Amino acid sequence: MASLKEVKNRISSVKSTRQITSAMKMVASAKLHKAQGRITSMLPYQRKLNEILTNFLRTETSFESAYTARREVTRVAIVVCSSNSSLCGAYNSNVARLLEKTLADYSHLGKENILVYPVGKKIEEAVKKMACAKQGSYQKLVDVPAYADAYQLAGELMANFAEQRVDRVELIYHHFKSMGSQVLTREDYLPIDLSRMAAGTADGNTTTARGFNNDYIVEPSVDRVLAELLPMVLCQKIYTMLLDSVTSEHAARMLAMQAATDNADDLIQELTIQYNKTRQQSITNELLDIIGGSMK
């Protein structure tokens, strides 16, 4: 059985760890609320942008774009999001596992034809171990996502697809549903499925079709407006992905630190009971020695 000093030292060590995990939980909670505020501020703009696009797509206008072209996939680009730091539970390991599965699905193309855009330090380290064709470093996009950076990344992806340097672009990230639910998502980014958007499934949710009056005039033309609008929607999607991923990271870290704090509380309680039992046994042994000595 451990001595009183050893148990006491362990209790002190666990209490110190508990203070750290509790502080990290509060920091993650504060960052989560800020990230949720950014999502809340962005959503009205995204919904209106998608509404404008789907309004045009539900008309009888036919529209073709370089971003809608479907062709045989010989080269693919994958944008995958993780965090820059650890201590967020299985958040990063789940992303790495889904990336491995995606790479296995495209293994017939050869590693040189699978371009990986790692957004986050942890997935960047995992990509190096997988010996994939890593395209740049995007760690700065994780800390505080900025629309300008998202616009730059989206522009590179759209240019590669339009110039047929890649035939498909996929996104892997965590979608933030609630504080206790972050859904690991793999979805197609390019080519964009306009028929799906026109059916009202933009942003992953089925929306109720509204009535439209198609008798209106668009200047300079519907095709020109759609040609300008579509890149904006695609850039907004990348920005939404970054916000989703960062918010999910903070939520996962908060839950992980809460679990660590609860475990520390349970361990402190067990060690305290052990300490009291050991102390009581020590006192009993001393009393027995005293009583035994006095009877001689």
N, C-alpha and C positions, 0 to 999 in steps of 0.2 A: 504494500500500500504506500502511496506517495506521502511524503512528510508534509507537515503543516506549512512549512515555508514554500515548498514546491507548489502546493495547491494555491496558496495565497498569491504567489508570483503569477501563476497561470490566470487567476481571476483578474489580476491587475492588467495582464496582457490582453485578455479578451475585452475588458472594459475600454482599453485604449483603441482596440480595433473597432469596437462598437461606435465610439465617438467619430472615427473616420468615416465609417459607412453611413452613419446618420447624417454627417455633414455633406457627404457626396450625394445622398438622397435629396437633401434640401436644395443643393445646387442644381441637380438634374431637374427637380420640380420647377425651379424658377426658370430655367432654360426652356423647359417644356411649355410653360405658359406663354413665353415670348414667341416660341415657334408656332404655337396654336394661334396666336394673334396675327402672325404673318400669313398663315393659311386663311384665316377669317377675312383678312383684308384683301387677299388675292382672289378669293372665290367669286365675288360678284363680277369682277372683270372677266374671269375665265368663263363663267356661265353666259355672260352677255356675248362674248366672242363666239362661243360655240353656238349660241342661239342664232346669231347673225349668219354663221356659216350654214347651219342646218336649214335656216329659212330659204336660202338660195338653193340648197341641194334638193329641197322638197318641191321645187318648181319643175317645170318641164325642160329646163335648160340642161343640155348635155355639156359636160366639162371634162377635159383631159389635161393632165399635168404631168410633168416629169416625176413628181412625187407619188403618182398613182400607178405608174407603170409596173406591171408584174412580168417578171422574166425568170428564166431558170437560175436557180441559186448556185453560183460557183464560188462566190466570196461573200462572207457575212461579217458584219460588225456587231459587237455586243457591248452595250454600256451597262456596267454593273456598279452599284452603289453600296458602300459600307461606311464604317466610321473611321476616324483617325486614331481613336484610342480604344482600349478594351474596357473590361468591367461593365459590360452591358449584356450579360447572360449569353444566350446562344445566337445573338443578333448577327454577328459576323460569320460564325461557323455555318449558319443556315444559308447565308448568301454564298459562301464558298462552295457548299455542297450543290446548290442549284446551278452554279456556274459550271462545276464539274459535269453535272448531268447534261447541261446545254452543250458543252464541248464534246461530250460523247455522242450527242445527237448529230453533230456536224463533223464527226471524226473522219467521215469519208471524203471531206474536202481537203484534208491535210491541214496541219497546224499553221502553215504559212498563209493560208486563205481564211483564217479566223482571226479577225482583228478585235482585240479587247481594249476597251476604254475604261480603265479602273478609276473610279471616283471614290477616293478614300485610301488612307495608308494601309489599313489591314488587308483589303482586297488586293491592293497593289503588291504587297508582300506575297500573298497567295498566288497571284498570277506569275510572279517570278519563279516560284517553285514548280508551277505547272508548265513552265517553259513555253508560254504562249507569245504571240506577236503583240506586245504591249504598245499601245499608242499614246505616248505622253504620260504626264502626271497631273492629276486634277485634285490634289489634296486640299487646295484652298477653297474648292467649291463646297466642302463639307462644313467648315466652321460657321460661316455666315453666307448662305447662298445669295448671290446677287444676280439680277436679271441680265446684266451685261455679260457676265461669265456664261450664263446659260445660253444666251443668244450666240455667243462665240462658238460654244460646243455644238449647238444645234446647226449653226451655219456650216461647220465642217462636215457634220453628218449628212446634211442635205446636199452639199456640194459633191461629196463622194458618191452619193446615190444617183444624183442627177447626171453626173459624168460617167456613170457605170463602173466606177472603181469598186463598188460593193453592190450586191444585188438584194440584200435584206439587212435591216437594222433592228435589233431587239434590245429591250430594256429589262434589267433585273434590279428590283428594288423592293423595299418594304412600303406598302401602302398603309397609311395611318387611318384606322377606322375609329378607334377610341383609345383611351389611356391604357386599357387592358388588352387591346387587340390590335396587332400589327400584322398585316397579311403580306407574306412574301409573294411577290408578283413577277411573272415573266410574260411580257406582251410584245407584240409587233409595233414598231415605230414607223418604219418605212418598208414597203410602200403603204401609204395610208389608205384605209378602207372607207371610201366616201359613202358607199351604200349603207354601211353600218352606222355611220354618223347620221345619214339621212333618215334612217329608221328610228332615230331618237335614242340611241344607246351611247351617246357621247359621255365620256367621263365615267363609264362603267355602270351607269344607272339608267334604267328605262324611264324616259320622260313622256309625259302625255303630249301627243301631237296637238298643236294649236291650229286654229283656222287661219288661212292666209289669203290675202287678196293678191293674185298674181298680176293684176293689171296695174303695174307701176313702172316707172322709167328709172333706169339705172345709168348713171354717167360715170365713166365714158362707155362701159359695157359690162354685162354680167361676168363675162370671161375675165376681163381685166380686174374687176373687183375681187373675184375669186382667186385669181393669180396673186394678188397682193395679200389677200386674207389668209390663204393657206399656210404660207411660211410663218405668219404671226401665230397661228394655232399650233404649229409644230414647235416653235420656240417656247411658247407658253407651256407645252407639254413637258419639255425638258425642265423648265423652272418648277413646275408642279411636282415632277419626280424628285427633284432635289429637296424641296420643302417637305414632301412626304417622308423621304428617307431620313432627313435630319430630325424631324419631329418624332418619328418612330424610334430613332436611336435614343433620344432623351427619355422617352417613355420606357423603353426596355431597360435603360440604365437605372431609372428610378425604381422600377419593379425589382431589379436585381439587388440594388442596395437596400430596399425594404426587406427583401427575403434574407439578406445577410445580417441586417440589424435584428430581425426576429430570431434568427438562429443564434446570434450572439447572446440575446436575452435568455434563450432557453439554456444555452451552455453555462452562462453565469449562474443561473438558478441551480443547475445540476452541480456545479463546482462548489457553490455555497453550501448545499446540502452535504456534499462530501467533506467539505472543510469542517462543518459543524459535527458530523459524525466522528471524524478523525480526532477532533479536539475533545469531544465527549469521551471517546475511548481512552485518550491519553490521560484525562483527568481521573477516569475510573481506575485505570492501572495504577496511577500514583496513590489514590486512596487505598487500593488493595495492598500496595506495598507498605503504606503507613500502618494500616490495621495489622498486617502480618508481622511487622516489626515490633509493634507494641505488645503482641501476644506472646512473644518469645521471652 
